Amino acid sequence: MNALEVRDLVKAFGNVQAVRGVSFEVAEGEIFGLIGPNGAGKTTTLRVISTLLQVTSGSVRVFGHDVTREADDVRRIISYLPEDAGAYKNLTGVEYLTFIASFFRHGAERRAMVERGRVIADLGARLEDKVETYSKGMTRRLLVARTLMVEPRLAILDEPTSGLDVINAQEIRALIKGYAREGTAVVLSSHNMLEVELLCDRINLINEGRIVEAGTPTELKAKHHAVNIEEVFSKVVSA
């Protein structure tokens, strides 16, 4: 069974089709990149997978569960980090992690989840400070921790290292790879093509609501005679 199966997905907003017949699948333990220019339909696709938007037509299944008919089952096994996610600024970092963990576990299991979040966030004593005092990078680390500490079977990450410096970004990428090695499926979207190339086992490029290219980083670079995925992106989108 695939972790994720998207079949002929269409998402319309009134007369505007943001996603036009998109299909792809993601295996357990795979890091799958969905990339494209602004307005291409990638974020809409991620929100449909995450049960935040309804399917117009087609189907999306997460470990066999239909995102429309079995949304509650899907929400129990996924975790979604939006690009524009925020945390409750009036809470401390550890209070925020505890608040999120309370939706998933209780007692000792909740405490263990929060401890995982502490390790992932790696903010030390600053976790005792209010989120409103955090830099953008610190907030992003807290949000990544919130997303991964629940040990989802499918993690949906939109710009996971946004606002992070080089060292912190490398650490987060290593964490994502580690979770994938343990079996978590990851759908990743990023404007950082170096990040996409470093992390992703396969990549789909979406433009104007359709998948216009697909393959491994090596396959795509060879096909387009490109030195990196950024060059592939530019060639495909401008074609």
C-alpha positions as CSV (number, residue, x, y, z in Angstrom):
1,M,0.0,0.0,0.0
2,N,1.3,3.5,-0.9
3,A,1.4,6.1,1.8
4,L,-0.4,8.6,-0.5
5,E,-2.3,8.2,-3.8
6,V,-3.6,11.2,-5.6
7,R,-5.7,10.4,-8.7
8,D,-7.0,12.9,-11.2
9,L,-7.3,15.5,-8.5
10,V,-9.3,18.6,-9.5
11,K,-9.8,21.5,-7.1
12,A,-11.9,24.5,-8.3
13,F,-12.7,27.8,-6.7
14,G,-15.8,28.9,-8.5
15,N,-14.9,29.0,-12.2
16,V,-11.2,28.8,-11.5
17,Q,-9.4,25.5,-11.5
18,A,-6.4,25.7,-9.3
19,V,-5.6,22.0,-9.7
20,R,-6.3,20.3,-13.0
21,G,-6.2,16.5,-13.0
22,V,-3.1,15.9,-10.8
23,S,-2.0,12.3,-10.2
24,F,1.0,10.9,-8.2
25,E,1.8,8.5,-5.4
26,V,4.2,8.4,-2.5
27,A,5.7,5.3,-0.9
28,E,6.3,4.7,2.8
29,G,9.8,6.1,3.7
30,E,10.0,8.2,0.6
31,I,10.7,12.0,0.5
32,F,8.6,13.3,-2.4
33,G,9.0,16.8,-3.8
34,L,6.1,18.8,-5.2
35,I,7.6,22.0,-6.6
36,G,6.4,24.8,-8.9
37,P,6.2,28.6,-9.3
38,N,3.8,30.7,-7.2
39,G,0.2,30.1,-8.1
40,A,0.9,26.7,-9.7
41,G,-1.4,24.8,-7.4
42,K,1.1,23.1,-5.1
43,T,-0.2,24.6,-1.9
44,T,-3.8,23.9,-2.9
45,T,-2.8,20.3,-3.5
46,L,-1.1,20.0,-0.1
47,R,-4.2,21.5,1.6
48,V,-6.5,19.0,0.0
49,I,-4.2,16.1,1.1
50,S,-4.3,17.6,4.6
51,T,-8.1,17.6,4.6
52,L,-8.2,21.4,4.8
53,L,-9.8,21.8,1.4
54,Q,-12.5,19.6,-0.2
55,V,-11.8,17.6,-3.4
56,T,-13.8,18.9,-6.4
57,S,-13.3,15.7,-8.3
58,G,-10.8,12.8,-8.4
59,S,-9.6,11.1,-5.2
60,V,-6.9,11.4,-2.6
61,R,-6.1,8.5,-0.3
62,V,-3.7,8.4,2.7
63,F,-2.8,4.8,3.7
64,G,-6.0,3.8,2.1
65,H,-8.2,6.4,3.8
66,D,-10.2,8.7,1.6
67,V,-9.6,12.3,2.6
68,T,-13.2,13.2,2.0
69,R,-15.1,10.3,3.5
70,E,-12.5,9.4,6.2
71,A,-11.0,12.8,7.1
72,D,-10.8,12.0,10.8
73,D,-8.8,8.8,10.1
74,V,-6.5,10.8,7.9
75,R,-5.9,13.5,10.4
76,R,-4.8,10.9,13.0
77,I,-1.9,9.8,10.8
78,I,-0.7,13.0,9.1
79,S,1.0,16.2,10.2
80,Y,1.0,19.4,8.1
81,L,3.4,22.3,8.3
82,P,2.1,25.2,6.2
83,E,4.5,27.8,4.8
84,D,2.6,30.5,6.7
85,A,2.1,28.6,10.0
86,G,2.3,30.4,13.3
87,A,2.5,29.5,16.9
88,Y,0.5,31.0,19.9
89,K,2.7,33.9,20.8
90,N,1.3,34.2,24.4
91,L,2.6,30.7,25.2
92,T,6.1,29.6,26.0
93,G,7.7,27.2,23.6
94,V,7.2,24.2,25.9
95,E,3.6,25.2,26.6
96,Y,2.9,25.3,22.9
97,L,4.4,21.8,22.4
98,T,2.4,20.5,25.4
99,F,-0.8,22.1,24.0
100,I,-0.3,20.4,20.6
101,A,0.7,17.0,22.2
102,S,-2.5,17.0,24.3
103,F,-4.5,16.5,21.1
104,F,-2.6,13.2,20.4
105,R,-1.5,11.7,23.7
106,H,-2.1,11.8,27.5
107,G,-0.1,11.1,30.6
108,A,3.4,9.6,30.1
109,E,2.9,9.3,26.3
110,R,2.2,13.0,26.1
111,R,5.3,13.9,28.2
112,A,7.4,11.6,25.9
113,M,6.0,13.4,22.8
114,V,6.8,16.8,24.3
115,E,10.4,15.6,25.1
116,R,10.7,14.6,21.4
117,G,9.6,18.1,20.5
118,R,12.2,19.6,22.8
119,V,15.0,17.6,21.2
120,I,13.8,18.4,17.6
121,A,13.4,22.1,18.4
122,D,16.8,22.3,20.0
123,L,16.1,25.7,21.5
124,G,17.4,24.9,25.0
125,A,16.4,27.3,27.8
126,R,14.6,29.5,25.2
127,L,11.7,27.0,25.3
128,E,10.8,28.5,28.6
129,D,10.3,31.9,27.0
130,K,7.2,33.1,25.2
131,V,7.0,32.6,21.5
132,E,6.5,36.3,20.9
133,T,10.2,36.8,21.8
134,Y,11.4,34.3,19.2
135,S,13.1,35.1,15.9
136,K,11.6,33.8,12.7
137,G,14.1,31.0,12.6
138,M,13.4,30.0,16.2
139,T,9.7,29.9,15.6
140,R,10.2,27.8,12.5
141,R,12.2,25.3,14.5
142,L,9.4,25.1,17.1
143,L,6.9,24.5,14.3
144,V,9.0,21.8,12.7
145,A,9.2,20.2,16.2
146,R,5.4,20.4,16.5
147,T,5.0,18.7,13.1
148,L,7.5,15.8,13.6
149,M,7.1,15.1,17.4
150,V,3.7,13.4,16.7
151,E,5.5,10.8,14.6
152,P,3.1,11.0,11.7
153,R,2.9,8.3,9.1
154,L,2.8,11.1,6.5
155,A,4.4,14.5,7.0
156,I,3.5,17.3,4.7
157,L,6.1,20.0,4.8
158,D,5.7,23.3,3.0
159,E,9.0,25.3,3.1
160,P,10.2,23.5,6.2
161,T,13.5,25.5,6.5
162,S,12.0,28.9,5.8
163,G,13.8,31.6,7.8
164,L,16.6,29.2,9.1
165,D,20.3,29.9,8.7
166,V,22.5,27.4,6.9
167,I,23.4,25.4,10.0
168,N,19.9,25.1,11.3
169,A,18.6,24.2,7.9
170,Q,21.1,21.4,7.6
171,E,20.0,20.1,11.0
172,I,16.3,20.1,10.0
173,R,17.1,18.4,6.7
174,A,19.0,15.7,8.6
175,L,15.9,15.2,10.9
176,I,13.6,14.9,7.9
177,K,15.9,12.3,6.4
178,G,16.0,10.4,9.7
179,Y,12.2,10.2,10.0
180,A,12.0,9.0,6.4
181,R,14.5,6.2,7.1
182,E,12.3,5.1,9.9
183,G,9.3,4.8,7.5
184,T,7.6,8.2,7.6
185,A,6.5,9.3,4.1
186,V,7.2,13.0,3.4
187,V,5.7,15.3,0.9
188,L,7.9,18.3,0.6
189,S,7.4,21.7,-1.1
190,S,10.1,24.3,-1.2
191,H,11.4,27.2,-3.3
192,N,14.9,26.2,-2.3
193,M,15.9,24.0,-5.2
194,L,19.1,22.9,-3.4
195,E,17.0,21.6,-0.6
196,V,14.7,19.8,-3.0
197,E,17.7,18.2,-4.7
198,L,19.4,17.2,-1.5
199,L,16.3,15.7,0.2
200,C,13.9,14.3,-2.4
201,D,13.9,10.8,-3.8
202,R,11.5,11.8,-6.5
203,I,10.2,15.2,-7.7
204,N,7.0,16.3,-9.5
205,L,6.9,19.8,-11.0
206,I,3.5,21.4,-11.1
207,N,2.6,24.4,-13.3
208,E,-0.7,26.0,-14.0
209,G,-2.4,23.2,-12.0
210,R,-0.9,20.3,-13.9
211,I,2.1,18.0,-13.4
212,V,4.5,18.9,-16.2
213,E,7.5,16.9,-15.2
214,A,8.3,14.0,-12.9
215,G,11.3,11.8,-12.0
216,T,14.3,11.4,-9.7
217,P,16.7,14.4,-9.4
218,T,19.2,12.4,-11.5
219,E,16.7,11.6,-14.2
220,L,15.4,15.1,-14.4
221,K,18.9,16.6,-14.7
222,A,19.9,14.1,-17.4
223,K,16.7,14.7,-19.4
224,H,17.1,18.4,-19.4
225,H,20.9,18.5,-19.7
226,A,20.9,20.5,-16.5
227,V,23.6,20.8,-13.8
228,N,21.0,21.1,-11.0
229,I,17.3,21.0,-10.2
230,E,17.0,24.8,-10.2
231,E,18.0,24.8,-13.9
232,V,15.5,22.0,-14.6
233,F,12.8,24.1,-12.9
234,S,13.7,27.2,-15.0
235,K,13.7,25.3,-18.3
236,V,10.4,23.5,-17.7
237,V,8.5,26.5,-16.4
238,S,9.7,28.9,-19.1
239,A,9.2,26.3,-21.9
